[in-house]
Every structure is written in structure tokens, then in C-alpha cells.
Amino acid sequence: MKTQRLYGLPLLLAAGAMACTDNPTVNPASDFSATGTALDTDGTLLSGATVRLLRYFQPNSLFVPSVDDLFNCTSQDWRVCGSEELNFELALVDSTTTDENGDFRLDFTGQDIIAELGDTDAMGNQEGSFLVLVVLDPDDPQAGVFTYEATLSQANRQFSAGDLQLWDAGATVDVTNAIATGGVEFSWNALERGPGLGSDIYRVDVFGTGTPRLIYNCSDGGAGTGATPPPCDESGDTLSVTFSSFNIFFFYSNNGLFDAYVTGDGLNFRQRAAFTIGGQGQIPTVPRDQIDDVEIYAVSGASATEITDPAVNDDDPSTTVTLSPAADEIYVFVNGGLISDAGLLSAVVGNGAALGTCVVVELSTAAPPTIGEAQSIVQWTSAGQFCGGNAGFGDSISAIQTFGVTQTAGWIRFRVFGASTGISSVGEVAVYRP
């Protein structure tokens, strides 16, 4: 059973970011258009659906908009949807609704899609933005289908999206075993994957009104190497993940009531669908007690320092502890106790917004009493990993790994990989018992 907690911020750091953009230039006075046809989940024509054309740009290609940005941006002022501080442009170009045949057309000029922070060529044409079309589900404006990014040029002035069909995801949440196993299963139908494509990436969001947001990435066919998220559980064409009911109840719901969405990268388009929550639409809680009689050490190179600041284990992630130098590893001595969950909350981990920045959780049943002896332990069991990719430009990663109620460990180790620097601060090193 795997649970990942990420406090997501709107902006995503682009994995493998380029040194700079080199988009085609456009004449601000030229005419351009975007066209397509919206289809319902069963393939029938979808009339009356809202369609938005969005643009985004960042001079160094460091950031791309998150899914939430794309579904919620309604301003033509890029400073409202984007970030002036980070030189990130994100804005609505125009919107419309589909006609009785599901068709739509948006007409605009080069001036509407130029990147204000982009370059100008020798002819006076200006660098264009990346463009994304979003078709909103009429039954839920937070769900829908959206294109991969595209660019236009003087030679190619039409964005032809083709048929954009809503995803028949069959997304459901099963809460029937929440008490018996402490887990809540989220399942959905896999998207079509093209020939030769290694894996599709899925993102599951769980949140209540005014709560933090659980964001979990998994892959269909991936190996979970860091660059690729851990694989989703798979049964035929159905994919699933199981989260701790304890985590959802206390952190991501309003007394067990929550909303949830799954987003997937399909063959031609990206899709987002809402989960239907079965039963009473509410989960019960599974009691957990945070263990406070643990020893916690920050390890950087050959140096190991005990973290004695009580804020590191005070059941309050908002009280943070600065680690200097940044820690490559954090060791927790639990002395052979029974544990159910453990994780880092509000931890700033190197380039934490990047998908390849991960924290591996490892357990050892050995219980030597000193950190020096613990560093010499050879046999560690990997209990999972949690990665960035949705944590935003704040570099913060928060996640709790659920082990099950029968797990015993002497030491827990959180090990960073894929980051230029280690853990520079942490709000909570949390360990729970059933």
C-alpha cells in the first residue's frame, strides 16, 4: 500500500528544462485560428461545451502550467494566471462553446499569442507562445480533455485539434475496506498507449474544501526509476492506487468527505476525469498515533547530526527546521517498534519541483543503538518512494508512506536522489504506529 503526499503549488518545474525557448515568430497583425470537434465519452457530438485557448511562455523554459492552471485560468492578463516574479506568462487567449455538431472555431491575431518576454526577429516578428486547447466537461468544469502544447507560425496559422473526446475513465473510489485494511482504492480505465511508448503517466488528486491536496503520480508500464514515477497497480485495462484512509481522513478531507480526479497523458490528448466515490461517498478514519520517542539524524556526506529541535516531530508541519548543511539522508531510530506509516512533511528537497527529484523510504529490522552503526547497515528494504513533479516552484515535498499494520523496523532511512542538493529544511519527520 503506497501513499504519497504532495502539497501542490500551481506552477510545475519542467523536467529536463531547455536552456532557452526557440518558438517560431509571428506577425502581430496576422490572422490565426484554432478548430476542433468535441465528443462525449461515448463518441457522440458534444454541444454546448466550453472551449478555452490558453497560451504560456517562460524565457528559459523552466516552468509549464499545472493541470489546475489550465482548467482554472480565465484571465487574459498573464500576470494573473502566471507569475511576474518568475517571468512566467500564462493567459487565456479566447473562449467559445461548441455548436450543435460539437464543432468550435476561435479566431485571433498574432498579437494575442505573442510572448511578451520573447524575442523579436530581424523582420519585426515576435516569438509566439505555446498554445493549449481545453474542452471542459459540461457536467464538471474541473474535468475534460486538453491538447499537448503546440506553436503557430507565419507558415502555419491554424491549430487543428481534430476530435477531442472526453475520457470514459470509469474512475471509482472503493471505501469498503477502509476499516479492515486501512486503505482506500482509487481505480480507473487505462488510456490508449501508442506503439513503442514506454509508459503513460497518471496523476491522482484528492482534496477537501480548504484542505491540502494529495497528489500522486504513477505510470502504466513504468519501472519507478525516479525519472518515471512508480507503476500503478494493474489488473487488465484497469489501473489503481491505494491510499491510507488515515491520511485522507485527517489531511485531505472534511471529516471523510473529499473530491478526487485522475489525469492521464493519452496517445493524442491529455485527459482529466472525476472519481465517483462509492458507498456513502465518505471514508471512516483508521486511528494512528504519532511516535514522538524517536531519534532523528541528518546525514550529509560523512557527517551525522542529531536533530534535537522539537519542531521536527511536533505533529505540526508548519513549524520547520533548517538543516545546514543540507541532508542527503535522514535516519530515524525506532528501536524495533511496530510502525504503520512514516514520511517527511513540508520538506524542501533540492530541486523539489522536478519529477526526477525523489525521496526513497527504506527500512531495516536491525536496531543498532548508534547512528554510526546504522550507517553501516548493509541490508535495507525499499518501502517505496515519493517524488516531485507537482510540488511547484517552492521545492516542497510532503509525503507519507503507508506500510501496513504489521511492519517492524529498527531504523528508517529517507534517502534523496535526483536532486542537485539535499534536504535543506523539513517541517515534520513523522512516524506513526497503528
C-alpha positions in Angstrom: 0.0 0.0 0.0 1.6 3.3 -1.1 0.6 6.8 -0.2 2.2 10.0 -1.4 1.5 13.4 0.0 2.5 16.5 -2.0 1.4 20.0 -1.2 1.0 21.1 -4.8 1.6 24.7 -5.9 0.2 25.9 -9.2 3.4 26.1 -11.2 5.4 23.0 -12.3 9.1 22.9 -12.9 9.7 21.4 -16.3 11.7 18.2 -16.2 14.7 18.3 -18.4 14.2 22.0 -19.0 15.9 23.5 -22.0 18.4 26.4 -21.8 16.0 28.7 -23.6 12.9 28.8 -25.9 13.1 29.0 -29.6 9.5 29.2 -30.7 8.5 30.3 -34.2 7.9 34.0 -34.6 4.6 35.5 -35.7 3.4 38.8 -37.2 1.2 40.5 -34.6 -1.1 41.7 -37.3 -1.6 38.3 -38.9 -4.8 36.2 -38.5 -4.8 32.8 -36.9 -7.4 30.2 -35.8 -8.0 27.1 -33.7 -10.6 24.5 -34.6 -11.8 21.1 -33.5 -14.7 18.9 -32.6 -15.7 17.9 -29.1 -17.1 14.4 -28.4 -18.7 12.9 -25.3 -17.4 9.8 -23.6 -19.4 7.6 -25.9 -18.2 9.3 -29.1 -21.4 11.3 -29.7 -21.2 15.0 -30.6 -20.9 17.3 -27.6 -22.7 20.6 -28.0 -22.6 23.5 -25.5 -19.2 22.6 -24.1 -16.8 25.4 -23.1 -13.6 25.6 -25.0 -10.6 27.7 -24.0 -7.4 28.5 -25.8 -4.6 29.3 -23.4 -1.0 30.4 -24.0 2.1 30.1 -21.9 5.7 31.1 -22.1 8.8 31.3 -19.9 12.1 32.6 -21.5 14.2 29.7 -20.1 11.6 27.0 -20.4 11.8 26.4 -16.7 8.1 26.2 -16.0 5.0 24.7 -17.5 1.4 25.2 -16.3 -0.1 22.6 -14.0 -3.4 20.9 -14.7 -5.1 23.2 -12.3 -3.7 26.2 -14.0 -5.1 25.0 -17.4 -8.6 24.3 -16.1 -8.8 27.5 -13.9 -7.2 30.3 -15.9 -9.8 32.7 -17.3 -7.8 36.0 -17.4 -6.2 37.4 -20.5 -3.6 39.1 -18.2 -0.7 36.7 -17.9 0.3 38.2 -14.5 -3.0 36.9 -13.0 -2.6 33.3 -14.1 1.2 33.2 -14.3 3.9 34.8 -12.3 5.6 38.1 -13.0 8.2 37.3 -10.4 9.2 34.1 -12.3 8.8 35.6 -15.8 6.1 33.0 -16.5 3.4 34.0 -18.9 0.0 32.1 -18.7 -3.2 33.7 -20.1 -6.5 33.0 -21.8 -6.4 33.8 -25.5 -10.1 33.4 -26.1 -13.0 31.0 -25.3 -16.2 29.8 -27.0 -18.7 27.0 -26.8 -19.3 24.1 -29.2 -22.2 24.2 -31.6 -24.9 21.6 -32.2 -22.3 19.5 -34.1 -19.7 19.7 -31.4 -17.6 22.0 -33.6 -15.7 25.1 -32.5 -13.6 27.8 -34.0 -11.6 30.5 -32.4 -10.1 33.4 -34.5 -7.3 35.6 -33.2 -4.3 37.6 -34.3 -0.6 37.2 -33.7 -0.8 39.9 -31.1 -3.0 37.6 -29.0 -0.4 34.8 -28.8 3.0 36.6 -28.8 5.2 36.1 -25.8 5.8 39.5 -24.2 9.0 38.2 -22.8 10.1 36.5 -26.0 12.5 37.6 -28.8 11.9 39.7 -31.9 13.4 38.6 -35.3 15.0 40.8 -37.9 11.7 41.2 -39.7 10.0 42.5 -36.6 8.0 39.4 -36.0 7.7 38.3 -32.3 8.2 35.0 -30.7 5.0 33.1 -30.2 3.7 31.3 -27.0 3.0 27.7 -26.5 -0.8 27.0 -27.0 -3.1 24.6 -25.3 -6.8 23.9 -26.1 -9.0 22.8 -23.2 -12.5 21.4 -23.6 -14.4 21.4 -20.3 -16.8 18.6 -19.3 -20.3 20.3 -19.2 -21.1 18.1 -16.1 -17.9 19.1 -14.2 -15.7 22.1 -15.3 -12.7 20.6 -13.5 -12.7 17.6 -15.8 -12.3 17.5 -19.6 -9.8 16.9 -22.4 -6.9 19.1 -23.4 -4.2 19.1 -26.0 -0.5 18.8 -25.8 1.3 22.2 -26.3 1.5 23.5 -29.9 3.1 26.5 -31.6 1.9 28.5 -34.7 4.0 30.4 -37.2 3.6 32.6 -40.3 3.7 29.4 -42.4 1.2 27.5 -40.1 -1.6 29.7 -38.9 -4.2 27.1 -37.9 -4.3 25.0 -34.8 -6.3 22.0 -35.9 -7.0 19.8 -32.9 -9.3 17.3 -34.6 -11.7 15.2 -32.4 -11.3 15.8 -28.7 -13.2 13.1 -26.9 -14.0 13.1 -23.1 -12.4 10.2 -21.3 -14.7 7.3 -20.3 -12.4 6.7 -17.3 -14.8 4.7 -15.1 -13.0 6.3 -12.2 -14.3 5.0 -8.8 -13.2 5.1 -5.2 -13.8 2.0 -3.1 -14.0 2.8 0.6 -15.5 -0.6 1.7 -12.1 -1.9 3.1 -11.1 1.4 4.8 -11.5 -0.1 8.2 -10.4 -3.7 7.6 -7.2 -2.8 5.7 -6.8 0.9 6.4 -6.7 1.5 2.6 -8.9 3.3 0.1 -8.6 2.1 -3.5 -8.8 4.5 -6.5 -9.3 2.8 -9.9 -9.7 3.9 -13.5 -9.6 2.7 -17.1 -6.2 3.0 -18.8 -5.8 5.3 -21.7 -4.7 4.0 -25.1 -0.9 4.0 -25.4 0.8 4.3 -28.7 3.1 1.7 -30.2 6.6 1.9 -28.8 5.7 4.3 -26.0 7.3 3.2 -22.7 4.6 4.4 -20.3 1.7 6.7 -19.7 1.9 9.0 -16.6 -1.2 9.4 -14.4 -1.8 11.9 -11.7 -4.4 11.4 -8.9 -5.6 14.4 -6.9 -7.5 14.1 -3.6 -8.7 17.1 -1.6 -11.4 18.5 0.6 -12.7 22.1 0.8 -9.8 24.3 2.1 -7.5 21.3 2.8 -4.1 20.5 1.4 -4.1 18.4 -1.7 -2.8 14.8 -2.1 -1.1 14.5 -5.5 0.2 11.1 -6.6 1.9 10.2 -9.8 2.1 6.7 -11.2 2.9 5.1 -14.5 1.3 2.5 -16.7 4.3 0.4 -17.7 7.0 2.4 -15.8 9.6 1.0 -13.6 9.7 3.8 -11.0 13.3 4.8 -11.5 12.8 8.5 -10.4 12.6 9.9 -13.9 9.5 7.7 -14.2 7.0 7.5 -11.3 6.3 4.2 -9.6 4.0 1.9 -11.5 0.2 2.0 -10.9 -1.4 -1.3 -9.7 -2.7 -3.0 -12.8 -5.5 -5.6 -13.5 -6.2 -5.9 -17.2 -7.1 -2.5 -18.5 -7.9 -1.2 -15.1 -5.3 0.8 -13.1 -5.4 1.6 -9.4 -3.6 3.1 -6.4 -4.4 2.6 -2.8 -4.1 5.4 -0.3 -4.1 5.4 3.5 -7.6 6.2 4.8 -5.9 7.7 7.9 -4.1 10.2 5.6 -7.1 11.1 3.6 -9.4 11.5 6.6 -7.0 13.8 8.6 -5.2 15.7 5.9 -7.2 15.7 2.6 -10.9 15.6 3.5 -13.6 17.3 5.5 -14.4 14.6 8.1 -14.1 12.0 5.4 -15.7 13.9 2.5 -13.5 14.8 -0.4 -13.2 15.2 -4.2 -10.8 13.3 -6.4 -9.6 13.5 -10.1 -7.3 11.5 -12.3 -5.3 13.0 -15.1 -3.7 10.9 -17.9 -1.4 11.5 -20.8 -3.1 9.7 -23.7 -1.9 9.0 -27.2 -3.1 12.2 -28.8 -4.5 14.3 -25.9 -4.4 14.7 -22.2 -7.5 13.8 -20.1 -8.9 14.6 -16.7 -11.9 12.8 -15.1 -13.6 12.9 -11.7 -13.8 9.9 -9.4 -17.2 8.6 -8.3 -17.0 7.8 -4.6 -18.9 4.6 -3.8 -20.9 3.7 -0.8 -21.8 6.7 1.3 -19.2 8.9 -0.5 -17.3 9.2 2.7 -14.5 7.4 4.4 -14.1 6.5 8.0 -10.9 7.1 9.9 -8.4 4.5 11.0 -6.7 5.5 14.2 -2.9 6.2 14.2 -0.7 7.6 16.9 2.4 9.6 16.1 5.5 8.3 17.7 7.5 11.0 19.5 10.1 8.9 21.3 12.4 8.5 18.2 15.9 9.7 17.4 16.3 11.6 14.2 19.6 12.3 12.4 20.5 14.4 9.4 23.4 12.9 7.4 25.5 14.9 4.9 28.4 13.1 3.5 30.3 11.6 6.4 28.8 13.9 8.9 25.7 12.9 11.0 24.0 15.3 13.4 21.0 14.6 15.6 18.1 16.9 15.1 17.1 17.9 18.6 14.7 20.8 17.7 11.3 19.6 18.9 9.7 21.1 15.8 10.9 18.2 13.7 8.5 15.8 15.4 5.8 18.0 17.0 2.8 16.9 14.8 2.8 20.3 13.1 4.3 20.5 9.6 4.2 24.3 9.6 7.0 24.5 12.2 10.1 23.9 10.1 13.7 23.0 11.0 16.6 24.3 8.8 19.3 21.7 8.0 22.7 23.1 7.4 24.4 21.6 5.5 21.6 20.1 3.5 21.0 16.4 4.4 21.5 13.7 1.8 19.8 11.2 4.2 17.6 11.3 7.3 17.8 8.4 9.7 15.1 7.7 12.3 15.8 5.2 15.2 12.5 3.5 16.2 14.2 0.6 18.1 12.3 -2.3 16.7 8.8 -0.8 17.2 5.7 -1.6 15.2 5.0 1.2 12.6 2.3 1.8 10.1 3.2 5.0 8.3 6.2 7.3 8.0 7.2 10.3 5.9 8.5 13.8 5.5 6.1 16.7 5.6 6.9 20.2 4.1 10.5 19.1 3.2 12.4 21.4 0.9 14.4 18.9 -1.2 16.9 20.3 -3.7 15.1 20.9 -7.0 11.9 19.5 -5.4 9.5 20.6 -8.1 11.2 18.4 -10.7 9.7 15.0 -11.5 13.1 13.3 -11.1 13.7 14.6 -7.5 12.7 11.8 -5.2 12.9 10.6 -1.6 13.3 6.8 -1.2 11.9 5.3 2.1 14.0 2.3 3.3 13.6 0.1 6.4 15.9 -2.1 8.4 14.9 -4.6 11.0 18.4 -4.2 12.5 18.4 -1.9 15.6 21.9 -0.9 16.5 21.8 1.9 19.1 24.1 4.5 17.4 23.9 6.4 14.1 27.4 5.3 13.2 26.4 1.7 13.4 23.2 2.4 11.5 25.2 4.0 8.6 27.0 0.7 8.3 23.8 -1.4 7.9 24.0 -3.2 4.6 20.5 -4.7 4.4 17.8 -2.1 3.7 14.4 -2.9 2.3 12.9 -0.3 0.0 9.4 0.6 1.2 8.6 3.0 -1.7 9.4 6.4 -2.9 7.7 9.8 -3.3 8.8 12.3 -5.9 8.2 15.9 -7.0 6.6 16.9 -10.3 3.6 18.7 -8.8 5.2 20.4 -5.8 5.7 23.7 -7.6 8.4 26.3 -7.6 8.6 26.2 -3.8 10.5 22.9 -3.9 8.4 21.5 -1.1 7.7 17.7 -1.0 5.4 16.2 1.6 4.6 12.5 1.6 3.6 9.7 4.0 4.3 6.1 3.1 1.9 3.5 4.4 3.5 0.2 5.3 0.6 -1.8 6.8 -0.1 -2.6 10.5 2.4 -5.4 10.9 5.7 -3.7 9.8 8.5 -3.7 12.3 11.7 -1.7 11.9 14.8 -0.7 13.9 15.8 2.2 11.6 14.0 4.1 8.9 16.1 5.9 6.2 14.9 8.7 3.9 17.4 9.0 1.0 17.4 11.7 -1.6 18.2 11.1 -5.3 17.8 13.1 -8.5 18.4 16.5 -6.7 21.3 18.9 -7.0 21.1 19.5 -3.3 19.7 17.5 -0.3 17.0 18.3 2.3 17.6 21.9 3.4 14.6 22.1 5.7 11.8 19.9 7.0 8.5 20.6 8.7 8.0 17.1 10.2 9.7 13.7 10.2 6.6 11.8 11.0 6.4 8.2 12.2 3.1 6.6 13.2 2.0 3.4 14.9 -1.3 1.6 14.3 
